[in-house]
Amino acid sequence: MTTDPNPNNGGTQEEASLKVPSKDRKKKRHEKGQEDLSEEDLALKQQLELYVQRVQDPDTDLQRVALECMRQEIQTSTSSMPLVPKPLKFLRPHYGTLKAYYDTMTDSPEKKYLADILSVLAFTMSAEGEQECLKYRLLGSNGDIGSWGHEYVRNLAGEIALEYAEGQMVDAPICPLGVATQITAFHLKHNAEPEAVDLLIEVDDLNTLVAQVDATNYKRTCLYLTSSARYLPDPDDILALDIAYMIYFKFKDYPSALRIALFLDNMQHVAQVFTSCDNLLQRKQFCYIIAQHGSTNELDTGIADGDEREALDEILYNTRLSECYLTLARDIEVMEPKSPEDIYKVHLIHGRASAGASVNSATQNLAATFVNAFVNAGFGQDKFMTVPSESSSGGSSGSWIFKNKEHGKASAAASLGMILLWDVDSGLAQFDKYLHSNDNHVIAGALLGVGIVNCGIKNDCDPALALLGDYIGKEDPTIRIGAIMGLGLAYAGTQNEEIWYTLSPILEEEKAPLDVIAFTAISLGLIYVGSCNEEVSEAIVSALKNQTKPAVCEPLIRLLPLGLGLLYLGKQESADAVDKTFNENIRKYCDMTLISCAYAGTGNVLKVQKFLGHCTQHFEKGGIHQGPAVLGIAMVAMAEELGLEMAIRSLEHLLQYGGKNIRRAVPLALGLLCISNPKVNVMDMLSRLSHDTDFEVVMAAIISLGLIGAGTNNGRVAGMLRNLSSYYYKVAGLLFCVRIAQGLVHLGKGLLTLAPFHSERFLLSPKALAGLLILLHACLDMKSIILGKYHYVLYFLVLAMKPRMLMTVDENLKPLSVPVWVGQAVDVVGQAGQPKTITGFRTHSTPVLLAAGDRAELATEKYIPLSPILEGFVILREKPDYQEDRWP
């Protein structure tokens, strides 16, 4: 063997002599392919070629027979298509011939049958972008579309979508909606609900879905509709949810229909659900859902009367919430009061001891007041405010109040409202002695405490208005602020006109201090949250316009735009009509606040891009509007998991490249995104920021550590905060923030949550989000507000507090203990069959606590839950034909 001296030849001379020219190689491969055909395949090939010849025969009978035989061969082979079926493969060379002959045929049934076959052949043979599969389908016999196989149907659906999109671009759409309807029916019949919904969305014909779904597939269809609505542009998202509501309503799945109605904020739909359901027990379950959401203000009082109305009102207005919460606490055995020292756990800190109390005792006493209030919230007893005078553990309640200075007394007195939370009957009586105090700060705190006790609870006697209304006109601004804040907390979301007439004159007072005006705007924003009330909006805008230039630079001025934003919370375009022709220094701040509130929870990508655009600008001075822009990113993206993760990544970039105002707001945005849900990556970011060189960033990071761990008793967050208390023990302000965060982590001894979402993160409570936003905007200037004399804004968190429990009750609404499985929720949208909805579950007996991301399922077949989602209060009805399994 001789080696080729040219190394580029790629081989020896013998190998080169064996190479075959490309044309000869193709010819031999073709001949080999012919030879490789089995006798069966060769016979099929010849048979199909004969059919092609007979189709072109002038004799129509022969044509019909040939077309029928060809159809049978293709349909038999296309029922399942892992590869290109042999009939289509063998007919490929004849596709052009059949097309040409079709054009010469006169209208006849045979021509339609040939069009059917050409449509199937075009599925694999037509040129890209021609949509010949759809073209010949429209020209065909309109037979059973599913007889040609699933892949053919999917291809046809894709061509319909392309054709419709191209037609819209030239304003002359071809509307093959008849074919789309057939495909939708086929998909729904074969458990392919997502494909059916996607096609109808593409051709803007989603309304036809209501008539096509049946009892076997409506739940999977609606699940996909509600999940995909998050990713659809406006107004397609609202249409998808409307269709889901109509489907649920059609099949009398009233609890699911009610949740859609609450998401759409459509009180007409809510009333329709009530009036259509004549089962009193089911109506009571509706009231539990509405009470959890907090939308009780516009519910039609004509849906029931007499005893039935009274029974529904008791649930709707959370009259028994305190009683049920204490039942949960007794079941879990956490009724024993805890002191701040039990939370601080100084003995666990190695090295430097936390000597914060000796550095600034007044500040640390104030911190202990808040920690005590947060930890013992709703339990009715503690070691500071509810102990008798002779107790040695913390002294009498009066003595503890006077261990605080000035405005600290107001927060101390108001903390009693947190401890007696939701217990209106016995709670109001305990404030009487403070309302007759000689100290205005104590009176102000008592007034605020009255509002806290009544938060989320409605009483026909309106005790909060009766008590607080008399103090609105007092001269002392501290007392006025206490009464105004109390009214805002007690009547949040009620749209009570009597309170509007009480508070609106304050906005017009020329000599009223800015803080009184600011808290009036916030309270009105809470009372009319999400209402788009023009009268209230104009009053707040007028108050903003009346502010002098020095007042515009005050920290509390930011509460006025926020009060305005709360009026349009979640209302999107409705906020565009607001007049913004006021001082330029505050106009940008107002614009960012208004947009972020209006699009909160919508996932609107364009608004997130707008906020990011404002965050790219650099200012040597000013730029305070960038804080609300950063918060806006979190507010818009917080509703669904994918947007939440993308927002966290964007905020991480802002930390690296953003200016001072942006970096100070990023920790707060992270806290809002993961509130009461301590994600490890966010926890690590905040831990890193808690050692930043900018103390404002450090304070925001520490407070956010408290927010993400709120009510979870998370050991890792608690450990981080203990270490920070040791690290910053000489810096009073930072140690104060650490203490507040520690109190939040152990909120309600772990029984409460601040998460504004419920119903498996589908519904967003406007009142809960409003309370969180007030605190976060106040934290944008923490030194002046939280660490100043307005620390009592921390009590706005009470609006977001709710028990994170599942409590099952019987038909008499008495607690009923049943076994349930609790585990991590699994996303089953679009999955085939009946997949498991939870994983890693454990069996518990109700009542149980539900963490972020947890889902519960009933572990017994003895009862039927009246709500498809096991959260909060769920009524169980016993199965009439249930028989227990008996072992022999």
Steps between C-alpha positions, in 0.01 A plus 500: 500500500641836397436803717396824331771761556237775515371508857193697401358219296360351816604135440697245303506459120303176532228679704491781245456253217194352676317836528187534287399829335208669672246450217583131469480468876147649505393273217630191677337610828165543321531157337597351836197664659277338240661166569464542880121526480328193632250321281218648709632858466563456129146374451366799696706740290377349176143497629514871589646585160208315345258701714664821377447389140137401569429836668583666167267264312200665330270236650364651823422159646865400466601835648274451800628146567863610464450798732323283758780242493764772525312654795485170685871436450593846629262498797616157610860616505450851651323394820845505662796678344838449665645517146370609161241233403587285199196602289597867533861412426407308183255769384756779536613486130137520388396802710561746217316277253192476720501877562517569128218256427288651781515839330355350179207327672148636498307538824391156616507282812812332361678833487422562869629152591822570309532831687481306829786276388704796372453668838653200674782473244571872540552432871846362413557622144390862460756779485559700816259790543251374238238369747381254234382256767241758613425611143397152385322428828272798437440373144436143612197301608504626861506146638616383841817693567628255759501205259832620355683483835614731779808631321295611201260686732788674680658604170168634379457702821844655448415599142170653611685716753752612235228572248302702750804700609599576138143598416489743792822663382337593168162575665331226298502190715393165362284357772505118486307499827297195402818295482620655826176392668548143375858495626392638837236229536760236408752632755243519779389144425858372516614670824696772320327800660807729488530456123129580458526817709819612324340464157189698597719773648699516174184544290326733748207263540527407866130562561408177318680301770210531746268296279759231422625395844321229695496370855804277438742769384380837632727497807818437299391758244435769762823418682693567180298815426565653842869407492563632149313825573809618691699498175239648264496870405212724596208454423551132409580417863167636620317315220664170598392546861148599394475180296627298798236665720223415252613137476516456876161665533353278225600185687398646840853495638411808700805523735737506200277751319504719811880508506509609135245773578713625791810501281314710243367719783155455346248528781213434256646155435541449875134585559402274207678206661318565827156533346546193276598276791208418730701285741551687828804292596668575167423871547674491835808361327479788252502742794815340640673551163386864471599576861848359434527724192369806682242611239186545708415861425290462185337163562130528425309484827197369313649156446345379825282623783402421857686228686686393187639848447608517864680165471681612184595838650658331800742323264537784253606751765743263681301515824638164619852536361657562843324199650616266221853641510525427872364150437791446261746637758367266769517203265865573421565587866651847454270699727774578754603870460853568376721789601749679271785324685357166386534626143839667527667189653805697603650191667548341156725782378865405526769761558374856542185532705220717376522805723250703301269564796771686688593709195156648449239360735209708364560375145535140616184527714318622191642206301387262775151653477475414130654154544255424780210624285600297193580177686186498717268641229145375546565285809333740745780470755865602532757589765497879449154640431246254643669399827352606836675770703653261750669287235875505514569380145455830328311730729151633436392612155508863613854477630621349174346781297690757703830321446475651151549864409259735318387334179624167634208514746261512203651184350498329841131578560414394142683169551210392723287507183737247338483269800117517502483481120154406358350473852274805477262417784755474781769708329324836489427490872871484582571829319258704706751585774756622242249726326466692829876542547662839555770419245407580139741237366325229703160616371631497143634147547170383645311643202736322263457181705122522461547505123741205515258286704223568246720433195320255271202471736169667423234570761153640442550740792812656340679539837822619335331795330309586817820507706742652252276756330497728804879540495544598133451871573735521801778760493786265590635353173614179672146424618362582155750268331409217741129541424557535124724192482251309714217577259715400202584162656151426631318586176755401235324400179149589624453824296308643795359838394454618858876478557560684173288790626694488829851496352471699176493846667846431647653494150370852443625649829762767436661479843495122535851353548640291217501180706127532572427555130729211399334248733158626393590428136627153594186418701273613217710294259447195724127555545449542124775259389458394136177698460623767250281749690536831314389715792765360733759514223433867430521583872844337536628662177377838627683442830819422306467818296454708814830390654766768514851444364658428844225247579572314174843410637357349820524117533128454570403668171550158336187371676275733298585343159473158662151579631411599145653181361301280739178630346607343168659183638483236226280714271755539216392761239255668739794680662587682176221754557653639821601867487877530565555870447664568835847575632771360273704366793223263598341439157740222394467334839121514466514363145713199601284432808177524305615268218646245740176485699277490192687204348579314823473125453429520125840379374497774232843473333481845339458668839795307642709623207388856570606471864835353398546791259461749786747298707774532235520877550761642737439805720750678721213651698131419500368201314271403788255362240739210440402344834134448398624385156702219662203405719285511185707225340422272795134605518430426134698173488399349835190313381651200319810293560680557169467879517607490862826319418573737210437800727747366757766474226426854380525636855836326541627692195365827643706439813816491290432797274235711675543824690451565870120537489467177303726292724304611807172385344619163361492315838144623556396375155655161577308491828173566318567232237560229761290618791447221755685273257872481589660393171861402552645715219314812620598427859867487396473827305344680796758352736774642277329841485463508880876564514503774235693824545181706461303482824173577317554187290582305816178611672290413196667157475439425869132598482463288184653201676215539747246528219609188309502301825180656638303244698715206390725460809772428243810388690751624246352852483476509879866399526605770255312763701655385828846535348409846368382606846845411629675669207308829526452508877658848525286658224159572652315556171623180340438299815143638506449369144641160598255477790205590276608233249529243781147581610372458144668160454313373807175678406212349695741231630507366146123486444467815287615598152540829314462347152233698309418202275257220575309224316828337395650839404218573257328787682669816625338676795499878434488589872795275583714640219405856597625446855832364373546787254454764771780346705731457199455860383567617856817289502630691195594769755541286807705745706235769484188283535557160665792617714337840548175569680278316250605147591134409552465460120625147575148427620370530143629143464189389690310536171702213353495274808291187474524149648689265270274211586262244363206454733225258405154551648183293494157604375440689827831687452657324798868396467526149357829313515566284193816351348657699216810465285722809495789526254666715238265610223566358152408688183276262305386744229491323163619166637332187366287271712441567868842594639568547871456862607728478805833335570692413812182513704439403861177413672371744763175558684332837456546777594841518334744774399571556129836643397569684174469255211312240706180336384258284697278212392235315698628158610157350560204424276250548780456871430454722195670844521285787377809678366738349241794679668570403860610828659364707785157378608354206307155355568478121478178316417470132586443262211150356529596155367838471674586169662817445697724212399464220749778245540383141542 
